[in-house]
Amino acid sequence: MTRIYLDHAATSPLRPEARAAVEEGFALWANPSSPHAEGRKARALLEDARERCKRALGWDGELIFTAGASEVATLALHHAQAGARLVSAVEHDCILGAAKQAERLAIRPDGALDLDMLREAVQRERPLVAVQHVNSETGNRQDLTAIAEIVNDAGGLLLADCAQSAGKIALPSCDMAIVSAHKFGGPIGIGALLLRDFALLEPTGGHERGYRRGTENLPGALGITAALEADVPYLGADVLAARDRLAETVRTAGGTWLADTLSAPTPFVNALAMPQMSATAQVMRFDMAGFAVSQGSACSSGTMKTSHVMTAMSVDADVADRTIRVSFGWNTTAEQIDAFATAWKDMN
């Protein structure tokens, strides 16, 4: 049986270009921080990857390579030169875990941040506000242009979690951004903190200009760069059309297509609920039928608790318990989505 993978929001398969670049990096095994000729060669390649990565992302500030989004969240939230930490109530677990004492910002039922409450919350000395660009469970995109204006007008800093958007759509206006390679076809174990200026961050010592400890991951840096430079649309027109057909199948069968209620849905991540079957049962049955889907974020899908994202959006608890996530990536095909739509209809 040929399996169909529709869980790209958790991890997307490695692009061939990224695989080749990683293998090149493994052949250049020297430590980029070593002063000898081998180390200097590795350093030159690392710095070239840094500049290419920034160029591919359209970022004209600084870039610190990390081990992934969770490390970026900890770096930014623990070491930003800012005051109070404010995070939206629908942030990824890595943000909420790194900012356990932060004030939670309310979300409207359509998934958008409540901007009126944000205007009140930022009235303090140099707050740091963390908001996910594209939500990892619903696919809803926040209006970070409006959010950045409010935060910056108050003298604060905006940290945009772009783990689900980088490499797919243009980065938003922000002071710092989180990038994770394995969400768009790069290797696992490499990410980046983008920041407008190094002065925004307290140095912690070590490598990466003194902001991160640990030997630099040259193979990973080459891999993330190659994935970002892939010159093809992340989702083709045929895939987008198949997504629309899936949405219509769900609606016609009496299911819930959550994007219908969202303020700014994106096609990469889709939340849908069957009329009766629990999400846990759906994930298991689809897995046995050859489809990889998930129940919310991969970091929390192993638990039985109701999604904090659904709770923050005031989604009916019964609907939330029947909602699964289907997410698409660079190698998803229209035929795969159509096959899933047929399986969903038959299972329903």
C-alpha distance (Angstrom), angle and dihedral (degrees) to the residues before:
residue distance angle dihedral
M1 . . .
T2 3.80 . .
R3 3.78 108.3 .
I4 3.80 123.3 -141.0
Y5 3.80 117.5 -140.5
L6 3.82 115.3 -149.0
D7 3.81 101.6 158.7
H8 3.79 101.8 92.6
A9 3.81 92.5 137.6
A10 3.81 86.4 69.3
T11 3.81 96.8 43.1
S12 3.78 131.2 -24.5
P13 3.83 120.4 -145.5
L14 3.78 116.6 -98.0
R15 3.80 113.7 -91.3
P16 3.84 114.6 -123.9
E17 3.82 89.7 -121.1
A18 3.80 90.6 53.9
R19 3.81 92.7 46.9
A20 3.82 90.8 53.5
A21 3.80 91.2 48.3
V22 3.82 92.6 49.5
E23 3.81 90.4 51.0
E24 3.80 88.8 51.3
G25 3.79 88.8 52.6
F26 3.81 92.8 51.0
A27 3.81 89.2 54.1
L28 3.83 87.8 56.5
W29 3.78 94.5 60.0
A30 3.82 101.0 166.3
N31 3.80 123.0 116.6
P32 3.83 108.5 -104.2
S33 3.81 89.5 -141.1
S34 3.81 94.6 56.6
P35 3.83 115.5 107.0
H36 3.82 97.6 -140.6
A37 3.81 125.0 95.8
E38 3.81 94.1 -93.1
G39 3.79 91.1 50.9
R40 3.79 92.6 46.7
K41 3.80 90.5 52.6
A42 3.80 90.6 51.1
R43 3.82 89.9 47.4
A44 3.80 91.8 52.6
L45 3.79 90.9 52.3
L46 3.81 91.5 47.2
E47 3.80 92.4 51.8
D48 3.79 91.0 45.9
A49 3.82 88.9 52.5
R50 3.80 89.8 49.6
E51 3.80 92.7 54.7
R52 3.81 93.4 43.2
C53 3.80 90.7 48.8
K54 3.81 91.5 52.4
R55 3.79 91.2 47.0
A56 3.81 92.6 49.9
L57 3.80 89.9 50.8
G58 3.79 93.6 45.3
W59 3.82 90.3 -121.8
D60 3.81 119.2 147.8
G61 3.81 97.3 -176.7
E62 3.80 131.1 71.9
L63 3.81 130.5 -55.4
I64 3.80 129.8 -154.3
F65 3.81 117.2 -168.1
T66 3.81 113.7 -136.4
A67 3.80 139.8 171.5
G68 3.80 91.4 -96.2
A69 3.79 146.4 -60.8
S70 3.80 96.6 -51.9
E71 3.79 91.9 57.8
V72 3.80 90.7 46.6
A73 3.81 90.3 52.8
T74 3.80 91.3 51.8
L75 3.82 92.9 46.3
A76 3.78 93.7 49.2
L77 3.79 99.6 40.1
H78 3.81 95.9 42.0
H79 3.81 100.3 38.8
A80 3.81 108.0 29.3
Q81 3.80 113.3 123.5
A82 3.79 92.2 -118.8
G83 3.75 143.5 102.7
A84 3.81 128.4 -122.9
R85 3.80 117.8 15.9
L86 3.82 116.7 -131.2
V87 3.81 122.7 -176.1
S88 3.78 132.1 178.7
A89 3.80 116.8 -109.6
V90 3.82 92.5 -118.3
E91 3.79 98.3 55.8
H92 3.79 123.1 133.9
D93 3.80 116.9 -91.7
C94 3.82 91.5 -107.5
I95 3.82 89.2 62.2
L96 3.79 95.1 43.5
G97 3.80 90.8 46.6
A98 3.80 92.9 50.6
A99 3.80 92.3 47.8
K100 3.79 104.0 38.8
Q101 3.81 93.0 151.8
A102 3.80 95.1 45.2
E103 3.78 122.6 118.8
R104 3.81 112.5 -106.1
L105 3.80 117.5 -128.4
A106 3.79 117.3 -141.8
I107 3.80 123.8 -111.5
R108 3.79 126.2 -149.2
P109 3.84 120.8 -126.9
D110 3.83 89.0 -101.7
G111 3.81 90.0 61.5
A112 3.81 96.3 -107.3
L113 3.78 123.0 128.4
D114 3.81 112.1 -103.4
L115 3.81 99.3 -111.7
D116 3.81 94.8 -168.8
M117 3.79 90.6 57.5
L118 3.81 89.9 44.5
R119 3.81 90.6 56.2
E120 3.81 89.0 55.9
A121 3.80 95.3 42.8
V122 3.82 95.9 53.5
Q123 3.80 93.5 56.8
R124 3.79 93.3 108.0
E125 3.79 136.8 83.5
R126 3.84 113.1 -57.8
P127 3.82 99.7 -38.5
L128 3.81 122.6 -163.8
V129 3.82 111.0 -135.3
A130 3.82 119.8 -164.4
V131 3.81 118.2 -161.6
Q132 3.81 130.1 167.1
H133 3.82 111.9 -123.7
V134 3.83 94.2 -150.8
N135 3.78 117.2 15.3
S136 3.79 114.2 -119.7
E137 3.83 94.5 -141.2
T138 3.80 104.8 36.6
G139 3.81 104.4 21.9
N140 3.80 91.4 -129.4
R141 3.81 115.6 152.4
Q142 3.78 120.0 -139.8
D143 3.81 120.7 -136.7
L144 3.79 94.0 -114.0
T145 3.80 92.4 170.3
A146 3.81 89.9 64.7
I147 3.80 92.2 38.7
A148 3.82 92.6 50.4
E149 3.80 90.8 51.2
I150 3.80 92.1 53.1
V151 3.81 93.8 45.2
N152 3.81 95.9 44.7
D153 3.82 93.0 45.0
A154 3.81 86.9 57.6
G155 3.81 91.4 50.8
G156 3.80 93.4 -107.6
L157 3.79 135.8 129.2
L158 3.80 127.2 -114.6
L159 3.81 121.0 -143.8
A160 3.81 109.7 -166.2
D161 3.80 117.1 -160.3
C162 3.80 99.8 -144.5
A163 3.82 96.6 169.4
Q164 3.82 90.9 119.4
S165 3.81 97.1 37.5
A166 3.80 108.7 38.2
G167 3.78 111.6 101.3
K168 3.80 90.2 20.5
I169 3.80 107.9 58.6
A170 3.81 134.3 8.9
L171 3.78 117.0 -73.0
P172 3.81 115.5 -106.4
S173 3.77 128.6 -120.4
C174 3.82 106.7 -82.9
D175 3.81 144.9 131.1
M176 3.81 95.6 -121.9
A177 3.80 133.1 11.9
I178 3.80 137.4 -165.5
V179 3.82 119.0 -135.0
S180 3.81 126.1 -175.3
A181 3.82 119.2 -169.6
H182 3.80 99.9 -154.6
K183 3.81 92.3 60.0
F184 3.83 92.3 69.8
G185 3.80 105.2 30.5
G186 3.79 101.9 -72.5
P187 3.81 125.1 120.8
I188 3.79 125.0 -73.8
G189 3.81 113.5 -108.3
I190 3.80 100.5 42.3
G191 3.77 131.4 90.8
A192 3.77 139.2 142.0
L193 3.76 142.1 -128.0
L194 3.78 110.1 -143.6
L195 3.77 114.7 -160.2
R196 3.76 133.8 176.3
D197 3.80 91.9 -132.9
F198 3.81 135.8 -2.2
A199 3.82 88.0 -124.2
L200 3.82 88.4 74.4
L201 3.80 90.1 69.3
E202 3.80 132.7 61.6
P203 3.85 110.2 -126.4
T204 3.80 115.1 -116.6
G205 3.80 99.5 -174.1
G206 3.78 131.4 -112.8
H207 3.80 127.0 71.7
E208 3.82 133.1 -18.0
R209 3.81 94.3 63.1
G210 3.79 89.2 -43.9
Y211 3.81 95.7 -59.6
R212 3.82 100.9 101.8
R213 3.80 136.4 37.9
G214 3.80 122.8 -140.3
T215 3.79 135.9 62.6
E216 3.78 113.1 -64.3
N217 3.80 114.8 -101.5
L218 3.80 101.6 -129.3
P219 3.84 96.3 173.5
G220 3.79 89.8 50.8
A221 3.81 92.9 47.3
L222 3.79 90.5 52.5
G223 3.81 90.1 46.7
I224 3.80 97.0 51.4
T225 3.80 89.9 46.9
A226 3.81 93.2 51.4
A227 3.81 91.1 48.7
L228 3.80 91.6 51.5
E229 3.79 91.9 48.2
A230 3.82 94.0 53.6
D231 3.81 102.3 125.9
V232 3.81 100.1 -142.3
P233 3.82 133.2 93.5
Y234 3.80 111.5 -93.5
L235 3.82 90.1 -129.9
G236 3.81 121.7 20.2
A237 3.79 126.0 -137.1
D238 3.81 91.5 -105.4
V239 3.81 90.7 55.4
L240 3.80 91.3 49.8
A241 3.80 90.0 50.9
A242 3.82 90.4 50.2
R243 3.80 89.2 51.0
D244 3.81 88.9 55.4
R245 3.81 89.7 51.1
L246 3.81 90.2 51.1
A247 3.80 90.5 50.8
E248 3.80 90.9 52.0
T249 3.81 91.2 48.6
V250 3.80 90.0 54.1
R251 3.80 94.1 47.2
T252 3.83 94.1 46.1
A253 3.80 91.3 51.0
G254 3.80 92.1 52.8
G255 3.78 96.5 -103.4
T256 3.80 128.7 133.7
W257 3.80 120.9 -103.5
L258 3.79 99.4 -167.2
A259 3.82 93.9 -159.8
D260 3.82 87.5 72.7
T261 3.81 88.4 72.0
L262 3.82 99.2 39.0
S263 3.80 126.8 105.3
A264 3.83 96.0 -135.2
P265 3.82 114.2 2.8
T266 3.80 120.2 -169.5
P267 3.83 125.2 -154.3
F268 3.80 97.6 -125.7
V269 3.81 98.8 74.0
N270 3.80 122.7 34.3
A271 3.80 130.2 -176.5
L272 3.81 118.0 -158.8
A273 3.78 135.2 168.6
M274 3.80 131.2 -152.9
P275 3.80 116.5 -134.6
Q276 3.81 94.1 -114.2
M277 3.82 117.8 -3.4
S278 3.82 120.1 94.1
A279 3.79 118.9 -115.6
T280 3.80 91.2 -119.2
A281 3.79 91.6 55.8
Q282 3.81 91.5 45.6
V283 3.80 93.8 52.8
M284 3.81 91.1 50.1
R285 3.80 94.5 46.0
F286 3.79 93.9 46.0
D287 3.80 89.3 49.3
M288 3.81 90.5 54.1
A289 3.82 88.6 47.8
G290 3.81 90.9 53.9
F291 3.81 102.3 -98.3
A292 3.81 124.8 121.2
V293 3.82 110.2 -148.8
S294 3.79 131.5 141.6
Q295 3.77 145.8 -138.2
G296 3.79 101.7 -120.3
S297 3.80 124.2 -56.0
A298 3.80 117.0 3.9
C299 3.80 89.4 -129.9
S300 3.80 91.5 62.4
S301 3.80 104.8 21.6
G302 3.79 91.2 98.7
T303 3.79 90.4 66.7
M304 3.79 127.1 81.1
K305 3.80 96.4 -140.0
T306 3.80 122.1 113.3
S307 3.80 113.7 -94.8
H308 3.81 112.5 -93.0
V309 3.81 87.4 -143.3
M310 3.81 92.4 58.6
T311 3.80 90.6 44.9
A312 3.81 92.4 51.3
M313 3.83 89.8 50.9
S314 3.83 91.1 49.9
V315 3.81 91.5 -121.2
D316 3.79 110.9 171.8
A317 3.83 107.5 -93.1
D318 3.80 92.4 -128.3
V319 3.81 91.9 53.0
A320 3.81 90.9 45.4
D321 3.80 90.6 53.4
R322 3.84 89.6 54.0
T323 3.81 96.3 46.4
I324 3.80 123.5 109.1
R325 3.80 130.8 -179.3
V326 3.80 122.6 -121.9
S327 3.81 113.4 -175.2
F328 3.78 131.3 -177.2
G329 3.79 133.5 -149.2
W330 3.77 147.2 -178.0
N331 3.84 94.7 -66.1
T332 3.81 99.1 38.5
T333 3.81 112.6 122.7
A334 3.79 132.1 -152.6
E335 3.81 88.7 -120.9
Q336 3.80 90.9 57.9
I337 3.80 92.5 51.9
D338 3.80 91.8 46.6
A339 3.82 89.7 50.6
F340 3.79 90.0 51.8
A341 3.81 91.3 48.6
T342 3.81 89.8 54.3
A343 3.81 91.6 47.9
W344 3.82 91.1 47.4
K345 3.81 91.4 51.6
D346 3.82 92.5 47.0
M347 3.80 92.7 47.6
N348 3.77 91.8 47.7
